[in-house]
Amino acid sequence: MLEGKFDESTLLKKIVDAVKDSVKVCNFNCTEHGITVQAVDDSRVLLVSLLVGQTAFSEYRCDRDVTLGIDLDSFAKIIKCGQNEDYLTLLAEDSPDSVMTIFEDKKKERVSEYSLKLMNIDSEFLKIDDMDYDCVINMPSTEFSKIVRDLRNLSESLNIVVTKDSVKFTSEGEKGSGSVVLKPYTDMDKPEESVSVHLDNPVDLTFGLKYLGDIIKASSLSNSITIKLADKAPALFEFKLDVGGYLRFYLAPKFDEDD
């Protein structure tokens, strides 16, 4: 039996909204420690990795490992039926063919129940090894979102160049070009507004703005984003969940034809 209760439905709403445009279907792998998701987009350029730890729930039990194959568009429609402040409980049997979503209004005696049929999704859970990155950038997620949205108007690609004293984001298209340069900055009053760069080797990488546009939809989950870059390797974009866990996106860079 799986039973996971959130104090507010808004957390799961934000998670599903952040992922559903990148991947359409995925397995929610439920264990005694929490829920994990790992899925690759249709183009196999972007990998999504989610951990919602046991501490994210006000009540949680999972008697044995359960896999919930979920159509995210359908699930998103169900989750939108609840108010942001409602309790949200996920219920599933040990060998489920559906998952129950229950909303409880905290002010009224109102309980809503929705059942979603599960899918049989054939996916392999990949072991993602920790790797050494050439640089690690920590910055406000709103700042990164604005850069992506602004530069997406000019091109389909975003070039990121990191040196010891700056991070430069550049977009060049047929109609024009634009760039944003950030320098490390510490805000003592608002640490979440700080920008930090840890650099072992300079980095010059280019990414598809279509995918970055999907990634920034997770900005509502965290005030900050961690970006880890390495030459000719997938970049890691991480949003840490305050309640315990993370949402990570691994995005392959674009390569020149002669590379």
Residue frames as qw, qx, qy, qz and C-alpha x, y, z in Angstrom:
[[0.000, 0.887, 0.461, 0.000, 0.00, 0.00, 0.00],
 [0.380, 0.175, -0.004, 0.908, 1.22, 3.47, -0.94],
 [0.162, -0.884, -0.437, -0.031, -0.12, 6.47, 0.94],
 [0.466, -0.010, -0.066, 0.882, 1.58, 9.85, 0.62],
 [0.065, -0.883, -0.463, 0.029, 0.00, 13.02, 1.98],
 [0.376, 0.292, -0.011, 0.879, 1.18, 16.54, 1.10],
 [0.110, -0.510, -0.482, 0.704, 0.31, 19.47, 3.38],
 [0.334, 0.666, 0.020, -0.667, -0.41, 21.51, 0.25],
 [0.801, 0.396, 0.440, 0.094, -1.24, 20.29, -3.24],
 [0.289, 0.930, -0.152, -0.172, 0.75, 23.15, -4.79],
 [0.345, -0.595, 0.683, 0.248, 4.08, 21.26, -4.53],
 [0.579, 0.135, 0.779, 0.199, 2.93, 18.36, -6.71],
 [0.453, 0.833, 0.293, -0.117, 1.23, 20.82, -9.09],
 [0.045, 0.896, -0.365, -0.249, 4.51, 22.67, -9.61],
 [0.452, -0.354, 0.783, 0.239, 6.48, 19.44, -10.10],
 [0.592, 0.403, 0.690, 0.104, 4.08, 18.06, -12.73],
 [0.349, 0.918, 0.124, -0.140, 3.87, 21.40, -14.54],
 [0.155, -0.800, 0.506, 0.283, 7.69, 21.58, -14.59],
 [0.408, -0.250, 0.847, 0.232, 8.07, 18.15, -16.19],
 [0.632, 0.429, 0.619, -0.183, 5.03, 17.51, -18.41],
 [0.501, 0.819, -0.091, -0.262, 6.28, 19.52, -21.40],
 [0.003, -0.645, 0.749, 0.148, 9.61, 17.66, -21.41],
 [0.065, 0.047, -0.993, -0.085, 8.24, 14.13, -21.03],
 [0.560, -0.197, -0.311, -0.742, 4.67, 12.99, -21.64],
 [0.900, -0.318, -0.210, -0.214, 4.64, 9.73, -19.68],
 [0.229, 0.544, -0.706, 0.393, 6.86, 8.45, -16.87],
 [0.719, -0.306, -0.620, 0.076, 7.08, 5.96, -14.03],
 [0.340, -0.721, 0.319, -0.513, 6.72, 7.20, -10.46],
 [0.689, 0.068, -0.689, 0.215, 8.92, 4.73, -8.55],
 [0.502, -0.681, 0.125, -0.518, 7.71, 4.64, -4.95],
 [0.646, 0.051, -0.679, 0.344, 9.80, 3.16, -2.13],
 [0.543, -0.655, -0.454, 0.264, 9.90, 3.54, 1.64],
 [0.451, -0.304, -0.036, 0.838, 12.28, 6.51, 1.16],
 [0.213, 0.601, 0.046, -0.769, 10.05, 8.53, -1.17],
 [0.715, 0.588, 0.374, -0.060, 9.24, 8.86, -4.87],
 [0.276, -0.474, 0.499, 0.671, 11.70, 9.01, -7.77],
 [0.691, 0.660, 0.251, -0.154, 11.13, 9.67, -11.46],
 [0.295, -0.474, 0.558, 0.614, 13.54, 9.26, -14.31],
 [0.641, 0.595, 0.484, -0.036, 12.53, 9.85, -17.91],
 [0.340, -0.221, 0.451, 0.795, 14.04, 10.83, -21.26],
 [0.444, 0.576, 0.086, -0.681, 12.34, 13.11, -23.80],
 [0.850, 0.437, 0.279, -0.098, 11.39, 11.82, -27.27],
 [0.514, 0.804, -0.288, 0.079, 14.52, 13.27, -28.87],
 [0.907, -0.228, -0.155, 0.319, 16.73, 11.65, -26.21],
 [0.363, 0.591, -0.188, 0.695, 18.51, 14.98, -25.64],
 [0.277, -0.527, 0.326, -0.734, 17.03, 15.73, -22.21],
 [0.547, -0.202, -0.800, 0.140, 16.88, 13.45, -19.16],
 [0.416, -0.618, 0.067, -0.664, 14.65, 14.34, -16.20],
 [0.547, -0.067, -0.762, 0.340, 15.48, 13.05, -12.71],
 [0.412, -0.605, 0.005, -0.681, 13.20, 13.75, -9.75],
 [0.434, -0.132, -0.803, 0.387, 13.42, 12.86, -6.08],
 [0.452, -0.604, -0.033, -0.655, 10.59, 13.72, -3.70],
 [0.269, 0.217, -0.830, 0.439, 11.98, 12.61, -0.35],
 [0.402, -0.472, -0.780, 0.089, 9.94, 11.17, 2.49],
 [0.227, -0.380, -0.382, 0.811, 10.33, 14.48, 4.35],
 [0.119, -0.078, -0.339, -0.930, 8.25, 16.24, 1.66],
 [0.494, -0.412, -0.654, -0.399, 5.15, 14.44, 2.96],
 [0.415, -0.490, 0.364, -0.675, 3.29, 15.11, 6.19],
 [0.786, -0.152, 0.549, -0.240, 2.36, 11.40, 6.22],
 [0.531, 0.532, -0.583, -0.308, 4.01, 8.69, 4.14],
 [0.673, -0.231, 0.697, -0.089, 3.98, 4.90, 3.96],
 [0.665, 0.468, -0.461, -0.355, 5.01, 2.54, 1.20],
 [0.843, -0.312, 0.404, -0.168, 4.87, -1.08, 2.35],
 [0.741, -0.026, 0.533, 0.408, 6.57, -2.41, -0.75],
 [0.127, -0.326, 0.403, 0.846, 8.06, -0.86, -3.88],
 [0.476, 0.639, 0.584, -0.157, 5.34, 0.32, -6.28],
 [0.233, -0.098, 0.446, 0.859, 5.67, 1.66, -9.84],
 [0.345, 0.701, 0.477, -0.403, 3.00, 4.06, -11.10],
 [0.372, 0.141, 0.547, 0.736, 3.02, 4.57, -14.89],
 [0.087, 0.726, 0.433, -0.527, 1.50, 8.01, -15.34],
 [0.352, 0.595, 0.406, 0.598, 0.33, 10.09, -18.29],
 [0.310, -0.248, -0.294, 0.869, 1.42, 13.53, -17.11],
 [0.171, -0.211, -0.294, -0.917, -1.10, 15.56, -19.12],
 [0.572, -0.466, -0.588, -0.331, -4.00, 13.61, -17.62],
 [0.583, -0.376, -0.518, 0.500, -2.44, 13.78, -14.15],
 [0.176, 0.013, -0.079, 0.981, -1.95, 17.55, -14.47],
 [0.366, -0.381, -0.400, -0.749, -5.68, 17.98, -15.22],
 [0.656, -0.487, -0.576, 0.017, -6.59, 16.02, -12.09],
 [0.508, -0.248, -0.368, 0.738, -4.19, 17.95, -9.86],
 [0.002, 0.218, 0.115, 0.969, -5.63, 21.25, -11.10],
 [0.469, -0.543, -0.580, -0.386, -8.99, 20.19, -9.58],
 [0.595, -0.546, -0.449, 0.382, -7.65, 20.89, -6.08],
 [0.072, -0.985, 0.037, -0.153, -7.00, 24.23, -4.40],
 [0.457, 0.608, -0.510, 0.403, -3.33, 25.09, -3.79],
 [0.237, -0.501, 0.592, -0.585, -3.78, 24.91, 0.00],
 [0.910, -0.142, -0.085, -0.381, -5.70, 21.60, 0.01],
 [0.555, -0.384, 0.737, 0.027, -4.22, 18.49, 1.53],
 [0.713, 0.430, -0.412, -0.371, -3.33, 16.12, -1.32],
 [0.626, -0.328, 0.701, -0.099, -3.06, 12.38, -0.75],
 [0.541, 0.388, -0.647, -0.372, -1.86, 9.79, -3.27],
 [0.714, -0.183, 0.597, -0.317, -3.20, 6.26, -2.70],
 [0.644, 0.391, -0.570, -0.329, -2.31, 3.05, -4.55],
 [0.954, -0.226, 0.147, -0.132, -2.46, -0.69, -3.86],
 [0.561, -0.505, 0.580, 0.308, 0.63, -2.91, -3.94],
 [0.363, 0.074, 0.745, 0.555, -0.13, -4.03, -7.53],
 [0.270, 0.590, 0.335, -0.683, -2.16, -1.10, -8.77],
 [0.401, 0.421, 0.624, 0.521, -3.99, -0.52, -12.05],
 [0.008, 0.833, 0.244, 0.496, -4.93, 3.02, -10.93],
 [0.371, -0.055, -0.447, 0.812, -3.81, 5.72, -8.51],
 [0.197, -0.819, -0.534, -0.072, -6.23, 7.70, -6.35],
 [0.253, 0.241, -0.167, 0.922, -5.74, 11.44, -5.76],
 [0.325, -0.716, -0.614, 0.067, -7.67, 12.84, -2.79],
 [0.137, 0.431, -0.104, 0.886, -8.07, 16.55, -2.02],
 [0.377, -0.632, -0.627, 0.255, -9.19, 17.76, 1.41],
 [0.026, 0.754, 0.068, 0.653, -10.24, 21.38, 1.89],
 [0.392, -0.009, -0.622, 0.678, -8.77, 22.66, 5.17],
 [0.198, -0.046, 0.241, -0.949, -11.59, 25.16, 5.78],
 [0.726, 0.016, -0.061, -0.684, -14.64, 23.20, 4.63],
 [0.653, -0.100, 0.740, -0.124, -15.78, 19.63, 5.05],
 [0.709, 0.611, -0.109, -0.334, -15.05, 18.99, 1.38],
 [0.527, -0.355, 0.730, 0.252, -13.25, 15.92, 0.05],
 [0.687, 0.582, -0.190, -0.391, -12.69, 15.23, -3.67],
 [0.662, -0.259, 0.681, 0.176, -11.42, 11.93, -5.06],
 [0.610, 0.646, -0.278, -0.365, -10.08, 11.26, -8.55],
 [0.817, -0.159, 0.533, 0.152, -8.85, 7.97, -9.98],
 [0.364, 0.729, -0.443, -0.374, -6.31, 7.84, -12.82],
 [0.987, 0.127, 0.102, 0.015, -5.75, 4.62, -14.77],
 [0.406, -0.675, 0.513, 0.341, -2.09, 3.66, -14.86],
 [0.704, 0.617, -0.300, -0.186, -0.02, 2.82, -17.93],
 [0.905, -0.209, 0.244, 0.278, 2.51, 0.08, -18.47],
 [0.282, 0.922, -0.261, -0.038, 5.59, 2.12, -19.38],
 [0.938, 0.018, -0.008, 0.347, 8.70, 0.25, -20.43],
 [0.170, 0.900, -0.271, 0.296, 11.61, 2.28, -19.14],
 [0.815, -0.021, -0.383, 0.434, 15.00, 1.40, -17.77],
 [0.380, -0.924, 0.002, 0.036, 16.19, 3.19, -14.62],
 [0.653, 0.553, -0.273, 0.440, 19.65, 4.50, -15.40],
 [0.659, -0.586, -0.145, 0.448, 22.35, 4.82, -12.81],
 [0.306, 0.893, -0.042, 0.328, 23.71, 8.33, -13.18],
 [0.761, -0.167, -0.241, 0.579, 27.28, 8.44, -11.98],
 [0.212, -0.928, -0.014, 0.307, 28.64, 11.49, -10.23],
 [0.735, 0.403, 0.105, 0.536, 31.12, 13.18, -12.50],
 [0.394, -0.474, -0.042, 0.786, 33.66, 15.96, -12.22],
 [0.345, 0.859, 0.358, 0.123, 32.43, 19.16, -13.84],
 [0.524, 0.306, -0.004, 0.795, 34.60, 21.95, -15.20],
 [0.034, -0.212, 0.208, -0.954, 32.45, 24.59, -13.54],
 [0.197, -0.557, -0.795, 0.139, 29.52, 25.00, -11.16],
 [0.054, -0.306, -0.065, -0.948, 27.29, 28.07, -11.25],
 [0.132, -0.551, -0.761, 0.316, 24.78, 28.97, -8.55],
 [0.025, -0.084, -0.138, -0.987, 22.36, 31.77, -9.38],
 [0.450, 0.252, 0.464, -0.720, 18.77, 32.92, -8.79],
 [0.399, 0.291, 0.844, 0.209, 16.35, 30.78, -10.81],
 [0.291, 0.848, 0.360, -0.259, 14.37, 33.89, -11.80],
 [0.042, -0.767, 0.399, 0.501, 17.54, 35.43, -13.26],
 [0.274, -0.160, 0.863, 0.394, 18.28, 32.36, -15.37],
 [0.371, 0.568, 0.733, -0.047, 14.63, 32.19, -16.50],
 [0.206, 0.885, 0.087, -0.408, 14.71, 35.80, -17.67],
 [0.127, -0.574, 0.632, 0.505, 17.94, 35.26, -19.61],
 [0.319, 0.118, 0.904, 0.258, 16.49, 32.20, -21.40],
 [0.316, 0.726, 0.589, -0.162, 13.18, 33.93, -22.17],
 [0.097, 0.863, -0.105, -0.484, 14.86, 37.11, -23.45],
 [0.087, -0.527, 0.703, 0.469, 17.46, 35.39, -25.64],
 [0.470, 0.243, 0.847, 0.055, 15.02, 32.79, -26.96],
 [0.416, 0.789, 0.271, -0.362, 13.46, 35.56, -29.09],
 [0.157, 0.806, -0.424, -0.383, 16.62, 35.81, -31.21],
 [0.337, 0.449, -0.811, -0.165, 17.79, 32.27, -31.88],
 [0.908, -0.172, -0.285, -0.256, 17.26, 28.56, -31.27],
 [0.814, 0.009, -0.396, 0.426, 20.59, 28.21, -29.45],
 [0.347, -0.920, 0.116, -0.137, 22.18, 29.63, -26.32],
 [0.694, 0.363, -0.425, 0.454, 25.95, 29.76, -25.98],
 [0.599, -0.800, 0.014, -0.037, 27.36, 29.75, -22.43],
 [0.621, 0.467, -0.380, 0.502, 30.98, 30.82, -21.93],
 [0.646, -0.761, -0.066, 0.007, 32.42, 30.67, -18.39],
 [0.536, 0.498, -0.399, 0.553, 35.74, 32.22, -17.43],
 [0.478, -0.177, -0.629, 0.587, 37.21, 32.90, -14.02],
 [0.037, -0.215, -0.322, 0.921, 35.50, 36.27, -13.67],
 [0.475, 0.247, 0.011, -0.844, 32.24, 36.01, -15.64],
 [0.436, 0.278, 0.854, 0.059, 29.47, 33.93, -17.21],
 [0.231, 0.353, -0.270, -0.866, 28.39, 35.09, -20.67],
 [0.515, 0.403, 0.749, -0.101, 25.12, 33.96, -22.27],
 [0.108, 0.416, -0.389, -0.814, 24.88, 34.70, -26.02],
 [0.589, 0.451, 0.665, -0.079, 22.19, 34.12, -28.62],
 [0.021, 0.444, -0.433, -0.784, 22.81, 34.83, -32.32],
 [0.552, 0.453, 0.698, -0.051, 20.14, 34.55, -35.00],
 [0.411, 0.432, 0.493, 0.634, 19.29, 35.84, -38.46],
 [0.063, -0.876, -0.348, -0.329, 17.42, 38.83, -37.06],
 [0.093, -0.844, 0.300, -0.435, 19.98, 39.87, -34.50],
 [0.670, 0.027, -0.637, 0.381, 21.98, 38.86, -31.47],
 [0.435, -0.781, 0.073, -0.442, 22.00, 39.44, -27.74],
 [0.637, 0.110, -0.641, 0.415, 24.14, 38.66, -24.75],
 [0.548, -0.782, 0.002, -0.296, 24.00, 38.84, -20.97],
 [0.532, 0.351, -0.605, 0.478, 27.13, 38.86, -18.81],
 [0.681, -0.698, -0.110, -0.191, 26.97, 37.95, -15.12],
 [0.338, 0.521, -0.623, 0.476, 29.79, 38.35, -12.63],
 [0.540, -0.299, -0.726, 0.303, 30.04, 36.59, -9.25],
 [0.202, -0.522, 0.055, -0.827, 28.12, 38.60, -6.70],
 [0.368, -0.257, -0.815, 0.367, 27.38, 38.12, -3.01],
 [0.338, -0.577, -0.139, -0.730, 24.27, 39.63, -1.43],
 [0.160, 0.108, -0.801, 0.567, 24.66, 39.39, 2.36],
 [0.439, 0.053, 0.364, -0.819, 21.06, 40.48, 3.02],
 [0.852, 0.273, 0.133, -0.427, 19.51, 38.17, 0.41],
 [0.392, -0.416, 0.779, 0.257, 21.83, 35.20, -0.12],
 [0.644, 0.377, 0.665, 0.030, 19.40, 33.69, -2.65],
 [0.418, 0.894, 0.051, -0.152, 20.14, 36.66, -4.93],
 [0.319, -0.694, 0.553, 0.333, 23.88, 35.85, -5.03],
 [0.837, 0.509, -0.185, -0.078, 25.74, 34.51, -8.06],
 [0.508, -0.624, 0.578, 0.138, 28.68, 32.18, -7.47],
 [0.790, 0.527, -0.296, -0.102, 31.02, 30.50, -9.96],
 [0.648, -0.511, 0.549, 0.131, 33.38, 27.67, -9.10],
 [0.699, 0.665, -0.210, -0.159, 35.68, 27.11, -12.07],
 [0.760, -0.345, 0.465, 0.295, 38.29, 24.43, -12.69],
 [0.404, 0.012, 0.596, 0.694, 38.46, 24.85, -16.47],
 [0.289, 0.328, -0.087, -0.895, 36.93, 27.46, -18.82],
 [0.431, 0.351, 0.830, -0.037, 33.74, 26.30, -20.55],
 [0.286, 0.335, -0.293, -0.848, 32.26, 27.14, -23.97],
 [0.201, 0.224, 0.953, 0.049, 29.06, 25.18, -24.69],
 [0.356, 0.028, -0.261, -0.897, 25.89, 25.66, -26.74],
 [0.207, 0.236, 0.908, -0.277, 22.42, 24.34, -25.90],
 [0.076, -0.435, -0.681, -0.584, 19.04, 24.24, -27.60],
 [0.174, -0.120, 0.285, -0.935, 16.78, 27.00, -26.27],
 [0.672, -0.229, -0.455, -0.537, 13.70, 24.84, -26.79],
 [0.718, -0.216, -0.628, 0.210, 14.93, 22.53, -24.03],
 [0.260, 0.009, -0.427, 0.866, 16.10, 25.37, -21.79],
 [0.385, -0.255, -0.129, -0.878, 12.62, 26.88, -22.18],
 [0.772, -0.316, -0.498, -0.237, 11.17, 23.66, -20.74],
 [0.606, -0.063, -0.570, 0.552, 13.77, 23.52, -17.95],
 [0.042, 0.182, -0.277, 0.942, 12.99, 27.01, -16.61],
 [0.584, -0.428, -0.379, -0.577, 9.39, 25.92, -15.98],
 [0.732, -0.320, -0.544, 0.256, 10.81, 24.39, -12.79],
 [0.236, 0.391, -0.280, 0.844, 11.86, 27.81, -11.46],
 [0.532, -0.559, -0.062, -0.633, 8.78, 28.00, -9.23],
 [0.890, -0.274, -0.360, 0.059, 10.18, 25.08, -7.22],
 [0.717, -0.356, -0.131, 0.585, 13.32, 26.83, -5.98],
 [0.024, -0.963, 0.002, 0.268, 14.76, 30.33, -5.55],
 [0.096, -0.728, 0.592, 0.333, 18.08, 29.18, -6.97],
 [0.934, 0.348, -0.041, -0.069, 19.41, 26.96, -9.74],
 [0.493, -0.577, 0.576, 0.304, 22.70, 25.08, -9.84],
 [0.762, 0.620, -0.121, -0.142, 24.24, 24.65, -13.30],
 [0.615, -0.483, 0.562, 0.268, 27.11, 22.19, -13.75],
 [0.660, 0.713, -0.142, -0.192, 29.02, 22.20, -17.02],
 [0.599, -0.413, 0.598, 0.335, 31.76, 20.05, -18.52],
 [0.229, 0.524, -0.545, -0.614, 33.28, 19.92, -21.99],
 [0.480, 0.164, -0.741, -0.440, 31.41, 17.61, -24.41],
 [0.160, -0.192, -0.930, 0.269, 29.23, 16.20, -21.62],
 [0.255, -0.693, -0.577, -0.350, 25.57, 16.69, -20.66],
 [0.012, -0.384, 0.326, -0.864, 25.03, 19.73, -18.46],
 [0.325, -0.443, -0.804, 0.227, 23.18, 19.42, -15.16],
 [0.203, -0.432, -0.015, -0.878, 20.50, 21.95, -14.20],
 [0.404, -0.282, -0.828, 0.268, 19.33, 21.33, -10.63],
 [0.370, -0.547, -0.008, -0.751, 16.48, 22.78, -8.57],
 [0.227, -0.002, -0.866, 0.446, 16.59, 21.72, -4.92],
 [0.467, -0.600, -0.496, -0.419, 13.25, 21.20, -3.14],
 [0.179, -0.575, 0.422, -0.677, 13.07, 22.97, 0.22],
 [0.819, -0.308, 0.180, -0.450, 11.09, 20.06, 1.68],
 [0.565, -0.369, 0.732, 0.092, 13.68, 17.48, 0.67],
 [0.733, 0.359, 0.550, 0.178, 14.63, 16.25, -2.77],
 [0.100, -0.505, 0.373, 0.772, 15.44, 17.77, -6.15],
 [0.730, 0.606, 0.304, -0.088, 14.44, 18.10, -9.78],
 [0.349, -0.528, 0.525, 0.569, 17.38, 17.68, -12.17],
 [0.731, 0.656, 0.093, -0.162, 17.62, 18.07, -15.92],
 [0.555, -0.355, 0.549, 0.515, 20.55, 16.59, -17.84],
 [0.559, 0.782, 0.122, -0.248, 20.84, 18.32, -21.24],
 [0.761, 0.042, 0.358, 0.539, 23.22, 17.30, -24.02],
 [0.026, -0.690, 0.149, 0.707, 25.04, 20.23, -25.65],
 [0.724, 0.677, 0.080, -0.103, 25.00, 20.96, -29.36],
 [0.624, -0.367, 0.449, 0.523, 28.14, 20.01, -31.28],
 [0.309, 0.679, -0.355, -0.564, 29.59, 21.49, -34.46],
 [0.923, 0.334, -0.041, -0.187, 29.50, 19.16, -37.45],
 [0.607, 0.578, -0.497, 0.225, 33.30, 18.98, -37.56],
 [0.408, -0.601, 0.568, -0.387, 33.65, 18.07, -33.84]]
